[in-house]
Amino acid sequence: MELFYQNMLQQIRNHPILENTIINFTKYIPIITFIIYPSILIYLFITKSTLLLTTIIKPLVSFIIVTIFRKIINRKRPYEAMNIKPLLTHKAGESFPSRHTVSAFAIALACINVYLPLGIIMLILAFIVSFSRILCGVHYISDVICAILIAIFVAIL
């Protein structure tokens, strides 16, 4: 796994435009997600939609579940456990599961219930968030996959 991250990060660093793109995706797509989510909640509130409560509760439950897992497991991040330098600095520990990923997917899945075209766009953004966390070296693939599964599981309930 260490060799995988070393090679991946070296390839990214060899292409400054790619490196910049990944860093910008990692920084700014979550902001877009977290602007759209309250906008959807405001829309549902104004229209007195019956979807408002589930659109709040399901992402919240996903976030809480992941936060609890992270505290219990407290898995080291790839750059802590291996000889790699991430593209971005990040707080140590609590790598598993990815909170950015679960939030992005939980919000995207909630958006699907409100307006399918927006939900599809949000799913694309959620995948970009997920991959960017791995590409930056701050999460393992398993951190991201587990977060996606939690978001799907909660969304189905």
N, C-alpha and C positions, 0 to 999 in steps of 0.2 A: 504494500500500500504506500509505503514511503517513497519508493521509486516512482510510482504512479504520480504522486503529488509533485515530486521534484521535477519530473519530466514535463508535466502539464504546466506548472508554474514557469519553468524555463522557457517553454514554447510561447507562453503568453507574454512573458517579458521580452522575448525576441521580436515581438510585433507591437510597438508602442501604441498604435491606433487600437488594436484589439485590447490591450491592457487598459487603456483609457476608457474604452467602451464598457468593459466589464466593471470597472470601478464605478463609472457613472450609473450603470444599471443598478449596481448594488446599493448605491447611495440614494438614487432618486426614484426608482420605481416603487419602493415601499411608501414614499411620500405621496405619490399619485394614488396608490391604493388607499391610503389613510385619509385622503381628501375625498375620494369617491364614496367611501363607506358612510361617513356622516351625512353626505349629501343624499344618499339613498335613504338613510334613516329620517332625515328631515322631510323628504318627499313622502315617505310612507306615513309619517305623522300628520302632515298637512292633508293628505288624501284620506286620512282615517282608515288606512288599510289594515286588514286583519293579519297581514304578513309582518307587521312591525315587531311584535313580540318575538317571533321565531328568528327574525333577522338580527335581533339583538342577542338573544339567548344562545343560539348555536355557535356563533363565533366566540362569544364569551366563554362558553363551556370548553370549547377547543383550546382556547388560550390558557384557561385555568388548568386543564389536564396536562398540557405540555409544561407549564410552569412547575407543577408538582413533580412530574417526571424528572425535570431538569434538576430540581433541588435534591431529590432522592438519589439519582444516579450520579450527578455531578461529573460527567465524562469530560476528560480533557479534550480541548480542541486539537485539530490535526497539527497545527503549528507548535503546540505544547508537547505533544507526544512524539513528534517526528522532527527530523532535521530539515525543516522547511521554513521559508520566510513568506508569510501571507502577503497578498496584495494590499490589504488594509489592516490597520491595527484594530484589535478587538479585545473586549474584556475576556479574561481567562475563565476557563471552566464552563460548566453547564452547556455543553455542546449538544447533548441528546435529549430530546428532538429539537429541531430548528423552530424557534418561535416565529421568525420572519416567515418561514414557509407555511406553518400552520395558520398564521394570521392571513396571509395572502390567499391561501386556498379556502379557508373558512369564509372569508369575505366574498371570494369569487363564487363559491357554491351558493351563498345567500343571494347574491346578485342574479344568479340564474333563475331563482324563483320569482324575482321581481320583474326582470326584463331580460329575456334570453340573449339578445345580441350583446348587451352590456356584460352579461355573465360570461359569454365566450371570450370577449376582450379581456376581462378580468382573469379568466383562466390562463390565457396566454401570458399575461403579466405575472401571474403566480408561478408559472413554469420558469419564466425568466428570472424571477427572484430566487427560486430554488436552485437553478443551475449556477447563478452568479455566486451564491453562498459557497458552493463547492469549488467553483473556479477561483475564488479568492483565497481558498485555503482555510476558511474559518469553520467549515462543517464537513463532516464525512457524508458520503452518499447515504448511508443508513440513517443519519440524522434527518435528512430531507425526506427519504421514503417513509419513515415512521411518522413524520409530521403530516405528510399528505394522507396517509392512511387514517390517522386520528381525525383529520378534518372531514374526510369522506364518511367515516363511521358516525361521527356526531351529526353530520348533515343528513344522513339516512334516518337516524332516530326520530 
